[in-house]
Amino acid sequence: MEIKSFFIYLIIMAGVTYLIRMLPFVIFKGKITNTFIKSFLYYIPYAVLGAMTFPAIIFSTGNYSSAVAGLIVACVLAFREKSLLTVAVFACIAALAVNIICLYI
């Protein structure tokens, strides 16, 4: 890649990033009072995080059954309000155990 192309891409990326962060401050000058908009904005981070992590969970192990086992264990522990470390450790253990079992079957 040429240095000129690199700086053009860098300036465009910086501009787009700045616009995304700056536009809400310019458009919404007052406090948002609409309950629908407030609840919509409240759940956006969770929806984006779910959309980014769910495919990574399913395709992370190379074996769908072990990935689904880890996902189920993680969901059960998360609904029981266990700590993030506990959920992650037991989901990894479940995925590893099912992966090892599938290797020997």
JOCORFEN-V362549 format. One record per residue. N is the residue number from 1. RES is the residue in one letter. NEAR is the number of other ideal C-beta (glycine too) atoms within 12 Angstrom. Layout:
<<N/RES/NEAR> <N/RES/NEAR>>
This chain:
<<1/M/9> <2/E/8> <3/I/9> <4/K/10> <5/S/11> <6/F/12> <7/F/13> <8/I/14> <9/Y/15> <10/L/15> <11/I/14> <12/I/14> <13/M/14> <14/A/15> <15/G/15> <16/V/14> <17/T/13> <18/Y/14> <19/L/15> <20/I/14> <21/R/12> <22/M/14> <23/L/14> <24/P/14> <25/F/12> <26/V/11> <27/I/12> <28/F/15> <29/K/9> <30/G/8> <31/K/8> <32/I/16> <33/T/9> <34/N/12> <35/T/10> <36/F/11> <37/I/16> <38/K/14> <39/S/13> <40/F/14> <41/L/17> <42/Y/13> <43/Y/14> <44/I/15> <45/P/12> <46/Y/15> <47/A/15> <48/V/12> <49/L/13> <50/G/16> <51/A/13> <52/M/12> <53/T/18> <54/F/19> <55/P/12> <56/A/15> <57/I/27> <58/I/19> <59/F/15> <60/S/22> <61/T/26> <62/G/13> <63/N/22> <64/Y/18> <65/S/22> <66/S/30> <67/A/28> <68/V/24> <69/A/29> <70/G/32> <71/L/31> <72/I/21> <73/V/29> <74/A/30> <75/C/20> <76/V/18> <77/L/24> <78/A/18> <79/F/11> <80/R/13> <81/E/10> <82/K/18> <83/S/12> <84/L/13> <85/L/12> <86/T/18> <87/V/24> <88/A/20> <89/V/18> <90/F/26> <91/A/32> <92/C/25> <93/I/20> <94/A/28> <95/A/31> <96/L/22> <97/A/21> <98/V/26> <99/N/24> <100/I/17> <101/I/15> <102/C/19> <103/L/14> <104/Y/8> <105/I/10>>
